[in-house]
Amino acid sequence: MTPPDSAQFPDPVVLARGLSQRVTTADGELVILSEVKLAVKAGETLAITGASGSGKSTLLGLLAGLDHPSAGEVFLLGQRLDDLDEDARARLRAGRIGFVFQSFQLLPALTALENILLPLDLAGRADARERAAHWLARVGLATRAGHTPRQLSGGEQQRVAIARAFATDPEIVFADEPTGNLDADTGAHIIDLLFELNASARTTLILVTHDNALASRCQHLLHLVAGRTRDVAVA
């Protein structure tokens, strides 16, 4: 991934400069990220890779405004995140950002349809129920609408999570190890589904993965080693 440049990236939807994250431990200061910079334009796909503990998920959380960096700055959809309080960050994400997690993060008391319906209701969509049903059908689970997460397989749960992420027509989808809890065959189907929906919606996709097959599907690759950008390549 090429460092930010105003000529090459005239309108990045995600921009990070000098991004660092440090925490204080009993043994001293631990550097999780150090001087990371990147820029992603609308519609691009970026895979963040690296060994366990390299800072991948920390970086994703900072880019999405879920945490505050120790140093550096992040611009998300044109807004400098340090200029926003938590409520303003939440408003910025609502309806404009989708998330897919390794552990699915579905609400256990809600059905598949209701899990997709929730962010649509929160966004005040008048057509919330129709859209939720539409997206459940898009991921091939129309007949599972009334099932709760515990009644669904891991692959089915991740399909619901992907439908929930795309249902609000987000500008950006952040995915953290979306195939991490799935077997190889199921993971391959989830990869195909994720990129099919992303291409159809023309959404910007930024994901963390240790799966080389998944990373290879992205246009850009950012590789982290001990919190620093290394061996950066463009697909």
N, C-alpha and C positions, 0 to 999 in steps of 0.2 A: 504494500500500500504506500503510495507516494506521500511524503509529508505535505501538510497544507500549503497551498499556493493559490493566490487569488486569481491567477490567470487560468490555471488548470481546473480549479474548483470554484467557479463563480458564485454558486449558490448551494453550498453544502447544507444538507439537512442535519448532519451531525458533524461537529468540528471540535477537536480537542487539541489543546496546546500545552506542552510542558506538564502533562498530567502525572501527578505523583500521589502515592498513598503510603503513609507510614503509621505504624502503631507502636506504642511504648509497652514493652514487656518487662518482666522481672530481670531479664538478661540484657536489657537495653532496647534500643530502637530497632524495629523490624521494618525493612523496606519491602513493601508488597509490589508497588509500581514505581517506576522512575522515569520521568521525562518522556512519557508516551505522547505521540502526536499522530493525528489521523484526520482525514476528511472524507466524508461519504456524501455523494450526490443523490438526489431523488431517483429512486428506481434501481439503484445499485445493490449488489449483494456482497457482503463481507463476512468471511470466516475468521474468527479469532482462535488460534490454536496454541498449543504449548503443553508441557508436562503438567501433571498435578502439582498445584502450589505455585504455578508460574504467574498467577494474577489474572487469569482469564475472566472468571466470574466477577472479580472485583472491578475490573475494567468495564464490563458490561453494565454493572450496577451504577457506576459513575456516569457512563454515557446516557443512561436512562433517567438520571436524576434521582435514583433511589438512595444514594449516599453522597456525602460531601468529600471532595478530595483534600488532601493535606496541602497541595500546591497545584497550580495550573488552573485552567479554565475549560469549561465545556459549553458549547452553544448547541441547543437542541431546538430544531425548527425555528431558528433565527433568534431564540431567546438565550441570553447568558444566564445559566442556571444559578450562579451566585447572586444574581440580582433578584431572585424569587424566593419567597418563603415557602414553607412546606405546602400550604394550601394552594398557592399559585402554581407550584410544580404539579400538584395533583390535578389542577384544572387544565394545565397544559397537556398532561398525559391523557386525560379523559377523552375518549373517542378518537384521539389522534395517534395513540400508541397502543400496540398490542403486545402481549407477552405469552411465550410458550416456555414452560419449565420442565426440567427433567422429571420432577415428581408430580407433574400434571397440575397440582394445585386446584383441583376441583372441590367444590363444597360438598361434603358427603351427604348432607341432608337434602340436597336438591337433585332433581332428575337431570338427565343429560340436556333436555330442552331448557330447563330452568337455569342451568349453569351458563348456557349461551345467552339466555334472555337477560340475565342480571346486568351485565355492562350496558346493554341496550336500554334497559329501563333507567339506569343511572345517567345515561347520556340524554334521556328524555325523548327517545325516538318514538314517534307515534305509531310506527309500524313494527314495533319491537317484536311482537310475537310472530308475525309473518316472516320477519328477517331471521329470527332464531330457527324457525322451522326450515326455512330455505337453506341456511348454512348447515344444519344438521343433515339435510338431504345431500348437500354438496360433498360431505365427507362420508357418505354412504351409510348413515345411521338413522335414517328416518323411522325405521321400525323399532329403534331402541330409545325413542323419545322419553318414555316414562320410566326408564331404568336409572337407578342411582349408580354412582361410581363403583360401589362394591359389587354391583351386578354386571360390571363391564370388565373386559380383559384390559391389560395394559395398553395394547394397541388401540383399542376402542376409546379408552380414556384420553389418550393423546390425540386422537381424532377430534374428540369433543373439545379439548383444549385448543387445538388449531382452529376449529370453527369459531370458538369464542374469541380468539385473537383477531380473526379477520372480519367478524360480523359487524363491527362498528365502522368499517371502511377506514382503517388506520393508515396514516402516512408512513409509519415505520413499525415493523415487527421486530422485537428483540426475542431471541430464542437461546436459552441456556441448556446445552446438552439435550436437545429434544429427542435424541434416540438413546440416551444413556441408560435408561431402564428397560430397554426392549431387546429382544433377541434379534439376530442378524436379519432374518427374513422380514420380521415385522418392521424393524428399523428401516429397511430398504423401501418398503411400501410407504412408510411415513415420510421419508425423504422425497419420494416421488410426489406425494400429495402436497407437501409443503411448498415445493418449487412450482408445481402446477398452479396452485392457488396464488402464489406470489406473482407469477408471471401474468396470470389473468387479471389480478388486481393492480399490477404495476406498483407494488409496494416496495419500499426500501427494506431490505432484510439484513439484520446484523445478528450473527449467531456465534456462540461459543461451542466448540466441539473437539473431541479427541478422535472423531471418526473421519478417516482420510477420504472415504467415499463421499461423505457429506461435504467436507471442506472443498473437495474438488469440483463440486457443483457451483461454487460461488465464483464471481468475477474477480474478487480480490482476496488476498490472504495476508493476515497480520499474525506473525509468529512471535510469541513471547518466551523469553528465557530469563528466569529469575526477575520478572517484572520489567524487563527491557525488551524493546523491539529488536528482533534479530531475523536474519534470513528472510526478509520480506520479499514476497513474489507476487506477481499478477498472473492470474490464470489466463 
